[in-house]
Amino acid sequence: MVLDDREYLKSPDNEAEKVLKCFLCKDWIYEGDKYYLIGGVEYCEDCLNETYKRIAELPDYEAIKAEMYYEDMK
């Protein structure tokens, strides 16, 4: 009887599996990648940063500057 050890000699498959597709860019989101679910829609990290950072509310720099000035006066 001869043993068939060809399966043993194959290199392991270390590639991450495709899990989801990004709603915006249509690129695959792989196992282990960060992704975000907003309103039932999946976004990759890059698209989320590009899309939502542009529409996020900007900080009130004048209020921050006034608070820093007030703290310095104490």
Steps between C-alpha positions, in 0.01 A plus 500: 500500500638841397416816693381798300674793665455756223245696707751520782762654274280782368561843645219632719252751365577812706294742296220679680151421379277758334217585737314810379507763226526868583186688398690797356817371334380142438835362620501184705525515877709205612490296815676698776463840327322782679161593360208705621128433482293820483128476431535142379770593246859373521788743443874432489716715725638711212158590361365578844790736569470674163122532509415578859801712591395749232145533633584485870440811704809717527607599849423850623853638498396837640344337807808282551728803472283699745505210748879475476529877555267475802708216647820706456341791689434292813 
